[in-house]
C-alpha cells in the first residue's frame, strides 16, 4: 500500500503537541509496516529535533513553494504519485484531489471555536475555512480524544459520527520515564538560573494556557506561606504572550519567577523530574500530552478540569477551577504540604500512564489508515 503523509509541520522551529505527534508516528510507521511505502511531503528543511528516521520504505519529497503549498504543490504531487491514501495530520486536505484517493485527517482540537479572541484574525479565518472543508470532505477523521470527537460533532453537526475514530496520543517514555540524574539536573538548573525548589510549567506561552491564573495563584501562595519556592514558566513565546510577561514583571515576587525560554526535549525531562509540583492550568486541550509526561516522571500534577484533561489524567492529578487562582493556590499548598498525598498522586499517575504509548497510537493509526 502507498501512504502519502503531509509532514511539513516537522519543518517548524517551534515544537508543539501536533509536531511531536507526527514525529512519533513516523518513528513507528516504517518498522510496524515494512510492506507499505510511505511518501513524506514537506516544504523546507526538517527541524533537527523532529527529523523522521530513514526507513527504507520512506520516500521524502521536499519543495519550497511561495503560496498555497497544500492546495497547489502537494495536490499536484499527489496527482502524479497516485498513493492509495493520504494522511493529513491536521485538519486540512487539498480541495482538488483524485476521487480514488482516500483521505484521512487528524483533528487535534477546536480551540479556535471556543476561544476565537486568542487567534489572529487571519489564522482564525483559515482555521474555520479549512476545518469545515476537512471535516466534511475527508473520508475518515481521527480524533485524539473523546472530547475532541464531541467538539467535532457539536460544531460540525453534519459530520457522521461513524467516520470519527478516537485514537489516543502517547508520550516519550525515553525522555520522561527515567530516573533522576542529580548531576545533570544541577547543570541544567544552573544554566537556567534555577536554584532550590520550584513549581513548574513547561510549554507554549500563549493565552489559552491560562498562565495569568498560575502567576496570580503563585502570588497568593507566596503571600500566605512565605515560602522560598520558585515558579518556573519555561517554553517558547507563542502568539499574544506579552500579557503574561507583563503580569510577571508586575508581580511582587517576580524575582522568584524564572522564564528560561525554549527547552530541548532532554532539558524538559530533566526539569520536570526535578520539580516539586507541576501545574497545567490550560483552558482547553484536545489531548494534553504534558499530562502523561508529568505523570510518567513521577511528579505530582495539579491540573485544570476541562476539555480532555480529566479524560487523560484520570484520578492521578488534583484538579482546580480553571479561572480561580485562590483554588489553585490552595491546591499548591495542599500538595507541597502533604507527603502522603504526593506519594498517592505519584502512584496513581504511574498506573494511569500504562494506558498510553506512541507505539499503540501508531498501530491503531496505521490500522485505520489502511482499513
Protein Blocks (a to p, Z undefined) as FASTA:
>chain_A
ZZdddfklmmpmbdcfklmmmmmmmmmmmmmmmmbccddddfklccfklcccddfkbccd
ddddfbhkllmmmmmmmmmnopabdcdfbdcddfbacfklccddddfbfklmmmmmlpcf
klmmmmmmmmmmmmmmpmbdcdfbfklmmmmmmmmmmbcfklpccddddddfklmmcccd
fklmmmmmmmnopghjddddeddddfklommmmmmmmmmmmmmnopabdcddeddddehk
lmmmmmmmmpmklmmpccebjadfklmmmmmmmpmbdcdfbfbdfkopmlmmmmmnopac
ddddehjlmmmnmmmbccddfklmklmmmmmmmmmmmmklmmmmmmmmmmmmmmgcfklm
mmmmmmmmmZZ
